[in-house]
Amino acid sequence: MSSNILNDEQKNIILEKLANKITDSGYLLVKSRTERTQLGNKEEVIKKIHLLINHALIKRKKRKPTKPTKASKINRIKIKKEKGIIKEGRKKIKNYDE
């Protein structure tokens, strides 16, 4: 990519994120057939390219890992116990007449 607008870091990010749309020779391929005229399709392609590049350069926030709260743990175990009692009641009653 030989763009003067983007720095090397941004170019590398775009190469990684848009690898399936970039050819071996370094061209970004975008098609549009929504308009009836060539000019309209060119304008549509330019909009698409701007959107693709902008979305590729947005940095995603890293997920902050969290632990379940004490109340949620207690509630989960309570629900599990209730489900177990319900399932216990479904068992067949064994008759031991010995």
C-alpha positions in Angstrom: 0.0 0.0 0.0 1.5 3.3 -1.0 -0.6 5.8 0.7 0.8 9.1 2.1 -2.2 9.7 4.3 -1.8 6.6 6.5 1.3 5.8 8.6 3.0 2.4 8.6 1.1 1.2 11.8 -2.3 2.0 10.2 -1.3 0.3 7.0 -0.4 -2.9 8.9 -3.7 -2.8 10.8 -5.6 -2.5 7.5 -3.6 -5.3 5.9 -4.5 -7.6 8.8 -8.1 -6.7 9.1 -9.0 -6.4 5.4 -6.7 -9.3 4.2 -9.6 -11.0 2.4 -10.3 -7.9 0.3 -6.7 -7.0 -0.6 -5.1 -8.6 -3.6 -1.5 -9.9 -3.7 -0.4 -6.8 -5.6 -1.8 -4.6 -2.7 -5.1 -3.4 -4.2 -8.3 -3.1 -2.1 -11.1 -4.6 -4.1 -14.6 -3.3 -3.6 -17.5 -3.7 -5.9 -20.9 -2.0 -6.3 -23.8 -2.6 -8.7 -26.5 -0.8 -6.8 -26.7 2.2 -9.1 -27.7 2.3 -12.7 -24.8 4.5 -13.8 -21.0 3.9 -13.6 -20.6 7.3 -11.8 -23.1 6.3 -9.2 -21.4 3.0 -8.6 -18.0 4.7 -8.3 -19.4 7.1 -5.6 -20.9 4.0 -3.8 -17.5 2.3 -3.9 -15.7 5.3 -2.5 -18.2 5.4 0.4 -17.7 1.7 1.0 -13.9 2.1 1.0 -14.1 4.9 3.6 -16.4 2.8 5.8 -14.1 -0.2 5.6 -11.0 1.7 6.4 -12.6 3.6 9.3 -14.0 0.4 10.8 -10.6 -1.3 10.4 -8.9 1.5 12.2 -11.2 1.6 15.2 -9.5 0.1 18.2 -11.7 -2.3 20.2 -11.9 -2.1 23.9 -10.4 -5.1 25.7 -12.8 -7.1 27.8 -12.3 -6.6 31.5 -12.7 -10.1 33.0 -15.1 -10.1 36.0 -16.0 -12.7 38.6 -19.6 -13.6 39.6 -20.8 -11.9 42.7 -21.4 -13.7 46.0 -25.2 -13.1 45.7 -25.3 -14.6 42.2 -23.3 -17.7 43.3 -25.8 -18.3 46.2 -28.8 -17.7 43.9 -27.4 -20.1 41.3 -26.9 -22.8 43.9 -30.4 -22.2 45.3 -31.9 -22.6 41.9 -29.8 -25.8 41.3 -31.1 -27.3 44.5 -34.7 -26.5 43.6 -34.3 -28.1 40.2 -32.7 -31.2 41.8 -35.7 -31.5 44.2 -38.1 -31.3 41.2 -36.2 -34.0 39.3 -36.0 -36.2 42.4 -39.8 -36.2 42.5 -39.9 -37.6 39.0 -38.3 -40.8 39.9 -40.3 -44.0 40.1 -41.1 -45.2 43.6 -39.4 -48.4 44.3 -41.4 -51.0 46.2 -39.3 -53.1 48.5 -41.6 -55.8 50.0 -39.2 -58.2 51.4 
